[in-house]
Each structure stands twice: as C-alpha cells, then as structure tokens.
Amino acid sequence: MKCVMLMFDSLNRHMLAPYGCDWTHTPSFQRLANRAVTFERSYVCSMPCMPARRDLHTGRPGFLHRGWGPLEPFDRSVFDTLRDQQGVYSHLATDHYHYFEDGGANYHCRYDTWELFRGQEGDPWIGQVAEPEIPDNVNGKGRRQDWINRPYMQPDEKLSQSLTIDAGLTFIDRNAAEDNWLLQVECFDPHEPFFCDDQWLDVIGSPDFERPLYDWPDYGRVPDDPALIEQARRRYAALLAKCDDSLGKVLDAFDRHDMWKDTMLVVWTDHGILLGEHGWMMKNDPPMYEQISHTPLFIHDPRRPVGGERRRALVQPAIDLAPTLLGFFGAESDATLLGKDLGPVLADDTPVRDAAIFGYHGRGVNIVGDTHVYYRGGREDTPPASTYTMQLTAMNSRYELPRLLQVEPAGPFDHTHGVSVWRVPHKDFPGSNDTLLFDLSHDPDQASPVDDLEIERRMCSQMAALMREADAPPEQFIRLGVSP
C-alpha cells in the first residue's frame, strides 16, 4: 500500500466548488471530490502553521502546553513509527520554509528523504546587499527580502509551488511501481502573500487592479477601502486557481499510474483565513470563526473506493491523520495518540467523537459539538498560560536571556513518558479573547451570537473532559474558569 498526502496552507473551504463556491476556479477540486470522500465537518486543532504540524506528527493536541516550536525530544513521530514497525519509506517535498527556522528545525528529519524549494513569504534566500525595487503597495507585513525573492520565482514554472509539485510528481514517476511508501507534498500556497503569475488572474476573470498592490494583507481589521478587500479576495482566488492546477497534475499522475487501486490520497490544510468576513482579515487576531477553523478535507481510501460520497462525522485531520495512516499501513498505535482512525468514518460515516477542542496556545480554548461552536476566552484576573517544553526556541529565534532566566523545571506529564520539561512564562498570543457561542445549525454564517447559559455549561463540561484527556496543565482550567 502507498499514500500521497497533498497539503495546502491556508486553504479556504468556502472558496472551493465541492463546498458550494461558484465564482472561483477549482475544477480539479471538484474532480477530486468525484473520486474521494468529502468531509463536511473537518476542524483544526492546534494553530497556526507549525503547531498544526506537530499535531500531525504526534496525533495529539499540542496547543494546551506549547505554541510554535520544534518537535520535542519525547515526541514520537508517526513517520518514525511507520518506518520502525512496517518499513514504510517517507519523503517530504515542500516549499514551507518554516520547517527550516529555529521553531521548526527538526520536523523534516523524521522523513527518510526530503527536499525544500525556496522563496516563500520573505524566506531568507537570495543574498542581495542593494535595496530592491519595491512597487507602490499596501503591505503591513512587507519584507525587503520578499521583493528580492520574487523575480527569482518567475515565470510560473519557477514558482516554489511549481517546483514542489514537480518534485512530488518526479517521486511518483520514479516509485509508482514500488510498494510501502508515503509521499507528503506540502505547498505553502495559498498562504499570503498572494503572489503568482498574472495568467492565474486571467483565469478567474479579475479586472485590472489600480495601484496600490494589495496581495499581502496584514492581520487585523479590514481596510477602509472596499476595493482593497476585493483585490485581496481576487488575488487569493488567482493563487487558488494555481493550486487547483497543481492538484490536477497529481490527479493526472494517479490516472497515469493507475494508483487509485492501491494508494491512499489525502488532500487537506492546516487552517483557513478571513478575507473580509466578520470585519477581519487573515487569522491570529480575530476569533476562530468558521472561515479559519472549519476546513476542507478529501480522502480516497483504496480499501473503500467510494468516490463522490460525503461524510458528516466530526473529524480533526491534524490529529486524526496519524492514527489513520497507522491503521492504513497496519502499524500499531499507542496511548499518547488522541486522534481517531478515520477508517470507520470513511466506511459508513460512523462517528469517532462528539466534540473537538482547538485553539492557539495562550489564548482561549474553543470547542465544536453537534450544533454549536463555543469560543471560551481566558479570564483576565488569572495568570497567563505557561509554555511547557524542552525546546527553548520560538518561531524564528532562540529564547532571549531574560526569558531563559525565568525557566524552571516542571512535570513530567503523562504524554512526556516520564520526562520532565521546562516551564517558561508565556508571551500572550495577540488577538481576540472574546467568549462567543454560535448555533451553526441555524446560523452557519455566525451573524448572531447566542446567549444560553445552559448550552455554555454543557460545552464547558465537554471542554474540560477533552482538556483532561489531553493532559492539560492545571492553570489552563483556572484561566478558563472551567472545572478540572
């Protein structure tokens, strides 16, 4: 058996044809839906990028203990388990440059082989002392390096996404006749900046935008000019059309090598983003509205070839894919994995959970159930969450000396296998700390929060149970005001 896992970053469910969108260009996603199972209720777990990838490797929520950072020494990666138990060969092809920063430096080492394609989002790639030529643009997060890199990712075939997909296709062509392997093709797109060849703007019929350029929205409230919001949406849709074309090439490879009979195909994302909905742009700052947390997921399982079907069971691919892959390749799981094997869901929509928690470390905890989603903000009169880690690095830097001087030993936790960790004062994650309740069955657009204490109590009880299962530290219960 074999598996191809195609991952896009910041892929919006509500802008794909299989989920009802009629203005973007996503025929390959519809083609995929015709061959695979489409999941209706897929939600994130740990946010954002690298926390979601730690969940993928470990099969458990990490956001209650730590934010952005490398795999911990006590973490057991699913790719190590597959190799050790079943001899499964794994390969990673990616342009997600965060894998190679301080806060992600050891994930790629869990694969047998790996390759990186440079240039995304101001990746420190091309060395140039002279100042670049920067056009008139609205770019609150603009980086000098981004404008140095862009000319080296043109024309379209030089875009790092193109090179990543080409590398994945090369691996498939080279190894299609072999057995017992897993390929992870991971594209940073359609993550901002929404940079791609102009041909993709032509595909979606975008008008000629007047300057200033707005392809890298800042995180926060929407700009005052509605034309800028529309430009951002159109540029995202253009990059999405490029992603759709990349997906089509992978589907062509499945057809060419007749892989549908023996190869699992998983297409998923770490999270979505907001593009003007609810008055917000992007992620991190706003509450985790459905556009961020409710994600697309497609799986073709050759053991159950039921293309064109949909599933309503509540799933969390970030933690569920690890046990699903173990089950697919016949490997044994262990008690530290809290995700669920999605085999029963794929077979006949058998539920694997009643509720799911998700969030950012240092912010509130969110829970989604059968009909409601609840965002529980942390109380302001309690100490902030602490970070529990053995890896004293942040996103792209080591901990600074003043913070290191505050480190103290803690633990162990059940999931650390008896290993003690460091407890570090946490820097609060920026953004909303609102408490909000929505009835998704009657208000899927989340236009009107619900005021219902009984539902809040019930969901707090479910939240506490899932936090206990995830081995949450005591102060998380205190700061949320829920019973441990």
C-alpha positions, 0 to 999 in steps of 0.5 A: 500500500502507498499514500500521497498526502497533498497539503495546502496552507491556508486553504479556504473551504468556502472558496472551493466548488465541492463546498458550494463556491461558484465564482472561483476556479477549482475544477480539479477540486471538484474532480477530486471530490468525484473520486474521494470522500468529502468531509463536511465537518473537518476542524483544526486543532492546534494553530497556526502553521507549525503547531498544526504540524506537530499535531500531525506528527504526534496525533495529539493536541499540542496547543494546551502546553506549547505554541510554535516550536520544534518537535520535542525530544519525547515526541514520537513521530508517526513517520518514525513509527511507520518506518520502525514497525512496517518499513514504510519509506517517507519523503517530504517535498515542500516549499514551507520554509518554516520547517527550516527556522529555529521553531521548526528545525527538526520536523523534516528529519523524521522523513527518510528523504526530503527536499525544500524549494525556496522563496516563500513569504520573505524566506531568507534566500537570495543574498542581495546587499542593494535595496530592491525595487519595491512597487507602490503597495499596501503591505503591513507585513512587507519584507525587503527580502520578499521583493528580492525573492520574487523575480527569482520565482518567475515565470510560473514554472519557477514558482516554489509551488511549481517546483514542489509539485514537480518534485512530488510528481518526479517521486511518483514517476520514479516509485509508482511501481514500488510498494510501502511508501508515503509521499507528503507534498506540502505547498505553502500556497495559498498562504499570503502573500498572494503572489503568482503569475498574472495568467492565474488572474486571467483565469478567474476573470479579475479586472485590472487592479489600480495601484496600490498592490494589495496581495499581502494583507496584514492581520487585523481589521479590514481596510477602509477601502472596499476595493482593497478587500476585493483585490485581496479576495481576487488575488487569493482566488488567482493563487487558488486557481494555481493550486487547483492546477497543481492538484490536477497534475497529481490527479493526472499522475494517479490516472497515469499510474493507475494508483487509485487501486492501491494508494491512499490520497489525502488532500487537506490544510492546516487552517483557513483565513478571513478575507473580509468576513466578520470585519477581519482579515487573515487569522491570529487576531480575530476569533476562530470563526468558521472561515479559519477553523472549519476546513476542507478535507478529501480522502480516497481510501483504496480499501473503500473506493467510494468516490463522490460520497460525503461524510458528516462525522466530526473529524480533526485531520491534524490529529486524526491523520496519524492514527489513520495512516497507522491503521492504513499501513497496519502499524500499531498505535499507542496511548499518547495518540488522541486522534481517531482512525478515520477508517470507520468514518470513511466506511459508513460515516460512523462517528469517532467523537462528539466534540473537538477542542482547538485553539492557539496556545495562550489564548482561549480554548474553543470547542465544536459539538453537534450544533454549536461552536463555543469560543471560551476566552481566558479570564483576565484576573488569572495568570497567563498560560505557561509554555511547557517544553524542552525546546527553548526556541520560538518561531524564528529565534532562540529564547532571549536571556531574560526569558531563559532566566525565568525557566524552571523545571516542571512535570513530567506529564503523562504524554512526556513518558516520564520526562520532565520539561521546562516551564517558561512564562508565556508571551500572550498570543495577540488577538481576540479573547472574546467568549462567543457561542454560535448555533451553526445549525441555524446560523452557519454564517455566525451573524448572531451570537447566542446567549444560553447559559445552559448550552455554555455549561454543557460545552464547558463540561465537554471542554474540560473532559477533552482538556483532561484527556489531553493532559492539560496543565492545571492553570489552563482550567483556572484561566478558563474558569472551567472545572478540572 
